[in-house]
Amino acid sequence: SIVWFSCCFSVMRDLEQKPGFAIAVVLEITDRKKDEQEMGLLYTEIVRQSQRMDRILGTVPGIVWESWGEPDEAQQHIDYVSEYVEPMLGYSVEEWLVIPNFWITIVHPEDVERASSEAAAIYASGKGGTIEFRWIAKDGGVVWVETKCVVVADDDGNSIGLRGVTLDITARKHMEETLRRNERELMEFFENATEGLHWADAAGIIIKANQAELEMLGYDREEYV
């Protein structure tokens, strides 16, 4: 069998400081070496799993992140952000990790106050929530995002951080704006049409009529609708 030893030598000198003899202390450290080897294997496995998790999170079409401290406060720092942040916004992972409160520094000026207060409210609630706001990408483009996060608490239930995922919802916002614009145009056409027009539900009950129809039939809006 193999036995591990640790040897410590101390040279003893005479009155003239010349080496005379040595004293050695020899300790058996076989168990310690086994523990070190097991810890080394465990560490290697942890690193491997961490790298695997980073690869998985890197494929998520959104920014996975973790922060500590109250949002928008000087002591807040982000200790993890997934690599998708670069293709989504153009900023590097290093910028997010090194610059304090980096997330708020790139929020659209019109959304800063609201985003900060809503994030602080979620943190204070001790639960979680959702925020929508705009980020300014590195190329100057505006990116609408939706952040879903949960609060991290200590053993006493006090909020100490946040974990979440932030998704790019720019396309959805553009679609919503297009629908609102189309609805406004439709309503303008409906109200300004010279022909009598009305909307009715499945039971045939009129729920809306334009002015032309009311004037044509002589009813006021309360009677007709």
C-alpha positions in Angstrom: 0.0 0.0 0.0 1.0 3.6 -0.5 1.4 5.9 2.5 1.7 9.7 2.2 4.0 11.6 4.6 4.7 15.3 5.2 8.3 15.9 6.4 9.4 19.1 8.1 13.2 19.6 8.7 14.8 22.1 11.0 18.6 22.6 10.9 20.3 23.0 14.3 23.4 25.2 14.5 26.3 25.4 17.0 27.5 28.6 18.8 29.3 29.6 15.6 26.1 29.2 13.6 27.5 26.3 11.7 25.0 23.5 10.8 25.4 20.7 13.2 22.4 18.3 12.8 18.8 18.4 11.7 15.6 17.5 13.5 12.8 16.1 11.3 9.1 15.8 12.1 7.3 13.2 9.9 3.5 13.1 9.8 1.4 10.6 8.0 -1.1 12.5 5.8 -2.6 9.6 3.8 -6.2 10.5 4.8 -5.7 14.2 4.1 -4.4 13.4 0.6 -7.4 11.2 0.0 -9.6 14.1 1.1 -7.7 16.5 -1.2 -8.1 14.1 -4.1 -11.9 13.7 -3.5 -12.2 17.5 -3.2 -10.3 17.9 -6.4 -12.6 15.6 -8.2 -15.6 17.3 -6.6 -14.3 20.7 -7.7 -13.7 19.5 -11.2 -17.3 18.2 -11.4 -18.7 21.5 -10.0 -16.7 23.4 -12.7 -18.0 21.0 -15.4 -21.6 21.4 -14.3 -21.2 25.2 -14.0 -19.9 25.4 -17.6 -22.7 23.1 -18.7 -25.3 25.4 -17.0 -23.7 28.4 -18.7 -24.0 26.8 -22.1 -27.6 25.9 -21.4 -28.5 29.4 -20.2 -26.6 30.9 -23.1 -29.2 29.3 -25.4 -32.2 30.9 -23.6 -33.5 33.8 -25.7 -33.3 36.2 -22.8 -31.0 37.4 -20.2 -30.8 35.3 -17.1 -29.3 37.2 -14.1 -28.8 37.4 -10.4 -28.2 40.5 -8.3 -27.5 41.3 -4.6 -28.6 44.3 -2.7 -31.5 46.7 -3.2 -32.2 47.8 -6.8 -30.8 51.2 -7.8 -28.7 51.4 -4.6 -25.0 51.9 -4.5 -24.3 48.6 -2.9 -26.3 46.6 -5.4 -24.1 44.4 -7.7 -24.8 41.7 -10.3 -22.8 38.5 -9.8 -24.2 36.6 -12.8 -25.6 37.4 -16.2 -25.9 35.0 -19.1 -24.0 35.4 -22.3 -27.2 36.2 -24.3 -26.8 39.8 -23.1 -24.3 40.5 -25.8 -26.3 39.4 -28.9 -29.4 41.0 -27.4 -28.0 44.4 -26.4 -24.4 44.5 -27.5 -22.9 44.9 -24.0 -20.4 42.4 -22.7 -20.8 40.3 -19.6 -17.8 42.0 -18.0 -19.6 45.4 -18.3 -22.6 44.1 -16.5 -20.5 42.5 -13.7 -18.0 45.4 -13.2 -20.1 48.6 -13.5 -22.4 49.1 -10.4 -26.1 49.3 -11.2 -25.4 48.8 -14.9 -28.9 47.8 -15.7 -30.3 51.2 -14.7 -27.6 53.1 -16.5 -28.9 51.9 -19.9 -32.7 52.3 -19.2 -34.4 54.7 -21.5 -34.5 58.2 -19.8 -38.3 58.3 -19.9 -38.5 54.9 -18.0 -35.7 55.3 -15.4 -37.9 56.6 -12.5 -40.7 54.1 -13.1 -38.4 51.1 -13.6 -36.4 52.0 -10.5 -39.5 52.4 -8.3 -41.2 49.2 -9.6 -38.0 47.2 -9.0 -37.6 48.6 -5.5 -41.3 47.7 -4.8 -40.7 44.1 -5.9 -37.6 43.9 -3.7 -39.5 45.2 -0.7 -42.4 42.9 -1.2 -40.2 39.8 -0.7 -42.1 38.0 -3.4 -41.6 38.7 -7.1 -43.1 40.5 -10.1 -42.9 41.7 -13.6 -41.6 45.0 -15.1 -41.7 46.3 -18.6 -39.4 49.1 -19.7 -37.0 50.2 -22.5 -33.2 49.6 -22.7 -30.9 51.5 -24.9 -28.7 49.0 -26.8 -25.0 49.7 -27.4 -25.7 50.6 -31.0 -28.3 53.2 -29.8 -31.4 51.2 -30.7 -34.3 51.0 -28.3 -35.2 47.5 -27.0 -38.4 46.9 -25.1 -37.9 44.3 -22.4 -40.0 42.4 -19.9 -38.3 41.3 -16.6 -39.7 38.5 -14.5 -37.9 38.2 -11.2 -38.2 36.6 -7.7 -36.7 37.9 -4.4 -33.9 36.0 -2.7 -34.3 36.2 1.1 -32.0 35.3 4.0 -32.9 32.8 6.8 -34.8 35.6 8.6 -36.9 36.4 5.5 -35.2 39.6 4.7 -34.8 40.5 1.0 -31.1 40.3 0.0 -31.2 40.0 -3.8 -33.1 39.2 -7.0 -33.0 36.5 -9.6 -34.8 36.7 -12.9 -34.9 36.6 -16.7 -35.3 39.5 -19.0 -36.9 39.0 -22.5 -36.9 41.1 -25.6 -40.5 42.1 -26.3 -39.8 44.8 -28.9 -41.7 42.9 -31.6 -44.7 42.4 -29.4 -44.7 46.1 -28.5 -44.6 47.1 -32.1 -47.5 44.8 -32.9 -49.5 46.2 -30.0 -48.9 49.7 -31.3 -49.9 48.7 -34.8 -53.1 47.2 -33.5 -53.9 50.4 -31.5 -53.2 52.5 -34.5 -55.5 50.3 -36.7 -58.2 50.5 -34.0 -57.9 54.3 -33.9 -58.1 54.5 -37.7 -61.1 52.1 -37.7 -62.9 54.2 -35.0 -62.2 57.4 -37.0 -63.7 55.8 -40.1 -66.7 54.5 -38.1 -67.5 57.9 -36.5 -66.9 60.0 -39.6 -68.7 57.8 -42.1 -71.7 59.4 -43.9 -73.5 56.0 -44.0 -75.3 54.7 -40.9 -73.1 52.1 -39.1 -73.5 50.1 -35.9 -72.0 47.2 -34.0 -74.1 44.5 -32.5 -73.4 41.5 -30.4 -74.3 37.9 -31.2 -77.8 38.4 -29.8 -78.4 41.3 -32.1 -78.2 44.0 -29.4 -76.6 47.2 -30.7 -73.6 48.2 -28.6 -72.4 51.1 -30.7 -73.8 53.3 -33.4 -72.2 56.2 -35.3 -73.7 59.7 -35.5 -74.9 59.3 -39.1 -77.2 56.3 -38.1 -78.6 58.1 -35.1 -79.4 61.2 -37.2 -80.9 59.0 -39.9 -83.3 57.3 -37.5 -83.9 60.2 -35.2 -82.9 58.4 -31.9 -80.5 59.7 -29.4 -77.6 57.5 -28.3 -79.1 56.4 -25.0 -82.4 55.2 -26.7 -80.7 53.4 -29.6 -77.8 51.6 -27.9 
